[in-house]
Amino acid sequence: MYKILINRDEEKITIAVVQNGDLVEVYNEKLSEKRLEGNIYLGKVRNIITGMQSAFIDIGESKNALVHIKDIIPKASNVTGNSLEDTSKVNIKDIIKSGEEVLVQVKRDCNEQKGPRVTKDIKINGKFVIFMPYSKFITVSQKIQDENEKERLKAIVKEILPKKYGIIIRTAANGRQKEEIQNEIKMLMKIWNGVLKNVEAVKDKKMAPVRIFDNSGMVGKIITDLAENDLEKIYTNVKEIKDNYVDIEDKIEIVEKPLEKFGVNNKIEPNRKIWLKCGGFITIDKTEALTAIDVNSGKFTGKRDLEKTVLKVNLEATKEIAKQIRLRDIGGIIIIDYIDMENTEDMEQVRNYMIECTKEDRSKVQVMEFTKLGLLEMTRKHIFGRV
């Protein structure tokens, strides 16, 4: 069961997710820098960079947004999208024109160096499904493994969804009633129709670039993702949240200091170095390209032979690493330098344990093989884009 703690102070909103009593996710959103991820804009193409197969689009925010050709053309696959497509023979100028008005969605937020990344492959998130107006496929979350349940959910969607649209069925739909899922699809299609009406109104008044749809920032995404039976309660000092989410107002309680109430305020600032119970420790260093995690034996010497000592530290470190990458919303490439293991069976045990420990993560995690240098490679998708 989840508790969501939302605290607003003079500078930022802090969101803490507590699962079965443990702090598992923390997010901060500055009031002066509200996240754009998920927002939909009618933008204007300002300039096209042929060599990069990209274009810069004015969306009316502080920085122009970047769109790559793979985020312009229709998806080639319902699994890989366009990531494996060879676009070298396609000229972006044949697809998009300078000065053209385009409807785009922010897929990754801006940072100090770069503007936001946008896509024409628009998605509108619900609790049980993700509605895709420009796709025509129906796919089911990989975390739902029962084939009969997959077919049941697909049949529920097909019964109501026009063939011109697509749907991703989320893990939260597993076991849910037909009416719940179909009602949400109707609601998402209504939102999309509202987007289209807004676009027409904006075009008539020549208002572009302009924001068409506001995704409500972090708070909106977290509540949408978790507002199901697994959500026990939302504790917040932001009174407007109760007004904005009347469908779950019975689960929202206004409290003065939600983070202090559950004792998580002193656990929010992440440290580079984290000690393990066995006496070992891990260090986490984030770079622009990847996150490097180092495992050290520290004070732990063990009472048996060296190999068992190493394995014990590495296994305990694995559990802590899985916890930390979720808590810090670490995404992209992650490289783990474990204490050297001579036994390949030990390495496989550590890898399998990492797969098991990351199953609770709400984001997509892929654990690769150990490299020849003994490094474990993995990737994780951010819950929120990097800022």
Beta strands, then each sheet from edge to edge (+ up, - down):
strand 1: 2-8
strand 2: 12-19
strand 3: 22-30
strand 4: 40-49
strand 5: 54-58
strand 6: 65-68
strand 7: 101-108
strand 8: 117-119
strand 9: 124-125
strand 10: 129-132
strand 11: 138-140
strand 12: 166-169
strand 13: 210-213
strand 14: 231-236
strand 15: 252-254
strand 16: 273-275
strand 17: 281-286
strand 18: 290-296
strand 19: 332-337
strand 20: 365-370
strand 21: 375-380
sheet 1: 3+ 2- 1+ 14+ 15+
sheet 2: 6+ 5- 4+ 7- 8+
sheet 3: 6+ 5- 4+ 13-
sheet 4: 9+ 10- 12+ 11+
sheet 5: 16+ 17- 18+ 19+ 21- 20+
end
